[in-house]
Amino acid sequence: MASYDEEMGQQKQVAGLHRALAHAADMNRDGKISPAELQEFTRYIVGQALDASTVDQFKAGRENGSADFMHGAAGFDDGVDPYEGKKSRAALARKVVGDYVGQLWDNGQLDDDGYITHMQNAGTKIPPGVDDPKELAMMMYQQANGMPDPAAAPAEEEGGMPPVLGLSPDDVAEFQKRAPRLRR
């Protein structure tokens, strides 16, 4: 029998999986991930739920057939290497978590240090040589959202302005939306 603390920890983990799946569905609706990515993320979540099962829950699932169903639902398509599939699902999970944490940061529910910590936990690498939390948080946001790294930009063109690195109107709108945050 699981202790009260173990049971509460498991309930918290399952609630987090539900939140992640709901956020992934929102991302799909908003065009941030494809229907196929949503399906793969759902499989990832089912696998995480299986991993979070206690021994007693697993035994009960084996008896009623739900464990076999969940194993099938968490499986990979034919021809997909399980190692590569796990890597792909982990990258997709980082994308979903990064988007969720980015929204919390945008809304002021996370400070810069909290954002950095959550992004590190999601697997985002810390750029070397950056000590300012605001600068580091912005760099991690750019990395998580596929934005070009300003430090890697080519040399300035004539007139003192760096060349535009394939910015779309959406990129510009995203920057303008975040501009007030940069002035804090």
N, C-alpha and C positions, 0 to 999 in steps of 0.2 A: 504494500500500500504506500502511495506517495505521501510525503509530508505536506503540511499546509504550504510551506514556502515553495516546495517543488511544484505543487499544483498551481499556485498563484503565478509562478514564473512561466509555467507552461501556458496558462491562460493569457498572460501578457504576450507571449510569443505568438500564439494563435491570433490574437487581436492584431498584432503587427502584420502578420501574413494577410489577414483580411484587408487591412488598410492598404498594403502594397498592391494587392490584386485590384482593389477599387481604383487606386491611383493609375495603375496600368490601363484599366478600362477607360478612364478619363483621357489618358494620353492617346489611346487609340481613337477615341471620339474626336480629339483635337488634331489628329493627323501626325502626332509625334512618333507613334509606332504603328506598324502595319498590323492587319489582322493575324498574319502568320506569327509576328513577334508576340502578339498578345496570347496566342495559343501556346507558344513555347514558354512564355512567362508563366502561364497557368500551370503547365507541366512542372516548371521549376518550383512553384509554390506547393503543388501537391507533393513533390519530393521532399521539400522542407518540412511539410506537415508530417510526412511519414517519419522523417528523422527525429522529429520532436515527440513522437509517440512514446509513451511509457511501455514497459514490458507488459503490464496488465492490459493496456489498450491494444497492443499488438496481438496478444493472445486472443482477446475478444474479437478483434478484426479477422483473425484467421478462422475463428469458429463461425462467424456470420458471413464471411466472404468479402467484407469490405476492404481488408488488407490487400487481397489479390486484385480487386478492382482498382484500388489506389496505385498499386505497383504498375498496373497496365496503363493507367492514366498519366503516370509520371515517366513512362518509357520514351524511348527515342523512335523515330520513324525508321523503317527498314533502310539499310544502307548508311545510316549515320553512325560514325565511330563514337562510342560513348565518351571517350576522353575529349574529343573535339566538341561533342554536343554539350558536355558539362562546361567547358571553357566558354562556349558561345552563350549558354544560359547565364553563366556568372557575369559575363559582360553585359548582357541585357538587364540583369538585376541591378548592376551598377548604374546603368542608364536610368532605370526607373527610380532608384533610390536617389540618384543625383538630381533628377528633376523634382522629386518630392522635397528633398532637403533645400534645393534652390528656392522653391516656393515658400518654404518656411522662413528662409533667410530674407527673401524679398518682402514678406509680410511683417518682418520685424519680430517673428516668434523665435528666431535664433540670432544670437549675436555673431560677430565674425569668428570668434574662437570656437563657438559651438558648431558653426557651419564647417569650419576646418576639421574639427574632430570627427563629425559625422561623415564627411567626405573621405577622410583617411580611413575610417572604418569600412567604407564602401569600396576601398581599393584605389582611390585617386592618389597619385604620387605627388609629393611636395616638391615644388621647384626649388633647386638649391639656391642659397644666398639671399633669401628673402626673409627679412625679420619683421616687417610691418604687417600685422594681422589683416588690415584692410586690403593692402596690396596682395597679400597671399590669398585671401578669400576670393578676390576678383580673378586672380590668375587661375585658381582652382575651378572657379565657375566657368571661365573661358575654356579650360581643358575639358571639363565635363560636358560642355555644350558644343564642342567642335569648333569653337571660334579660334581664329588665328592668334598665335602668341605674339604680342607686340615686340617682344625681345628678339624674335626670330625674323622680324620684318626686314626686307631689303633696305639698302641705303636710301637716303632721301633723294628725290628727283630734283631737278632744277626748280627753283622757287621755294625750297625749304620744306616741302611737304612730302611725306612718305607716300609711295604709291598705294593705291587701294588694292587690297588683297581679296578680290572676289566677294565684296560685300553685297549682299542682296538687300532689297528694301526692307525685308523682315529683320535682317541684322541691324540695320540702322534704327528701325523702330524699337527693337529690343534694347539697343544702347540708349536711345532717348528715354525709354521707360525707366532705365536704371540710373540715368544721369543724376537725379536728386540724391540717390544713395551714395554716389561718389563724392558729393560735396560735404558729407557729414564731418 
